[in-house]
């Protein structure tokens, strides 16, 4: 395949003589135009940007005057013209390009200030199909890409946050920009159009119910650079996709240090879990992306106290997620324990004052709860690829539970089964969760053997019982959930040995009947959900 080659060295400094300004987000655009005008830069503009600059009393030329063609089709066609793109793409030191510019009356454009129609915002707001399509920008991305390609001679600005640095460039270099700056702005420009097109392609896939499009691109905007990743030797940053799902990416940091990579990961896990419980105040305490205690209560403070009682040792230095507004009484209890992060839908002023006594404690207000039934995508990287899947939005309340044993569960056992299965959905596989009276009694997470998960959960329950001065662990008389089927009866027997009286699991094993027979032999109630919740 032939390779196009132009080996003309890029100049270090390029003077800004002509600028094209065409933006949807007009933040700072008039002030920028004022700076350019004061330096004698010729201003070209379009549509609303032209009106804003002209209204400020600045000398500005409408692009239609240089193209000789008016804006048509409701503004869809205004900059898609050789005079504009020739001015952006011309290699100034190439004789053939110079000759073409003279022949066709094309003036070089040294600066392009362009941002795009708010497609992502319209999509996030749930705009209808025609409205969303109409907010797909065409001329903007075309000019951005043209300017960025020719960054040897053209400065491209796509973000109002870069205007200040650009003005500093002009001040330091007497109206010129440095090549290194133009390179950085070009890189940023291509990232912007890539993210924009990613949002459009993903919206089309969603709107047309295409689950596995040929090309899947996931774009994000830098929210903050992290001090490090999972470990100090790893570099990391936090990018947001624009999805308006309440949680760690959209929450307001009321106080505390910057969240770390691990904080963000664990806080997301905690808040997604606690959002499963809508009917009563609930608390989830997370450590290393796994819950160590989850409970509901008649009040938020009771829910917190019950969650903490499940495993107060592991809760030290954990993440606390609440599904109700953080109040003063609950805040007073939480600050007694060293905690990394608290996240809640909102926080009272009294609670803020109490948490402020712990200045390093991060306090987040999410503004709402994520909908556990909402559709969406999740992704993780593997070597050379991405694994993308729909969000696990299965809810046990929506399932038709099948009693498979001779004894049916009592109403209380059924409630505890559902509670345990909700929690198990958010525990790393293999997962076993014991629950009793709206409280986790023991959690076994991430073991290679489900039997080991059952035993670890029972051991945690015994340790909690000793710490609370209880005669027997809370696993006695509890319901237990397995997030995937029990392949053998040995796992069930471990649960029975821990005192469980009811079991909820997906079913579907070749040895289901063997497991059911063991349950019947011990008088255990068992239900199948038909849905599993692997979490790796």
C-alpha angles and dihedrals in degrees: 000000000000116000121217110230133185112170101190114137115240116240115245095223126035122189117226107230102147126030132189114207118188116151140155093198102059096188107143094350097122092049090049091049089050091054091049093046092052088056092052095253115158110239123216120182148161141223117323093003090056091050093049093050094044091048088058088061096252125142106250133162122220111235090232088069092061096039093045087223128101126231107270140182096038091309095306089123117043112104100030092102136115091241091061099038093039088054090051099042104039115118101225096207095048113100095209091051091049091051091050091051092052093045094051099034095246118163119207117249112213100181130036118188107188138154129172144252109274097256094150092051093048091049093048090050090055098248116186121257099266093045092049092049091049089056093060104111117218109166093044097057090043092055093042092053093045092050093045093050090053094045089133085079107010131066113213122198118187101160127060087215088071096055094088093053090046091053089050089053091054092048095049097041100038097251097328135110126221122241092238090056092049090050092053092047091049091052090049091048094055091047088053095052090044091054090045093053090044090057091049095048092047091049091052091050090051095044092048094040093241102159097183111031117190091246121032118189126178116199131190143179120232109255096174144335114245125225086235142329129253087319132026094252092058124086117222145171136187117237125186124211098207094250107146094219109140110246144086095325094055100031124114115238102226095182144340139063125316111287114253126226090260092045091056094047094048095042091054091051092048096048095046088053098048091048088068088074110069104150099063139022108280140183131197123192114200132195122180092349092304127101115245093181136010128174146155124217145175087262135019093251090052090050090052093047092050093047091050092050090061093070115348092171095059091041091069108109092006138135119261120206123188130190096207135054110289107247132194096258093054092043090054090056096044096052090059088074128057104254131174101204140006119196125183138154089257141342130227119233090245091053091049090056092050095049089047087073085073100053095181093053109104112227119193130190110200098186093227145355126280115247107246090203095052119116121238144127133269125194140187131182128245127178106298096354156046128250107212125183140159115270115269096251097157113134124200090220088063095052128093101235116212120210105217101174133075091248117061118214120260118245090259092048090050091052090049091047091055091046092051093046091052090053092044089058087067098043121095113255133290086049132176120175127186116199137180131180095350095312134100110248097186137350127204114189141183101358124150089227123050088213089060091049089053092049094046090050090051091048090052089051091052091051091049091050091054091048091051095042093242121159093223133016119263089246086079105099092004134135117238131206130203114195090213133030122289104246094195138017092248093082091051091049089054089053092049090049088055090056103260116154100184134038132198120192138148097250122206101123122136085236098048091123091053090053092045091050091052090050091050091048090058097039093247123155115228134183131187121219100191088221128088129201109208111180120186 
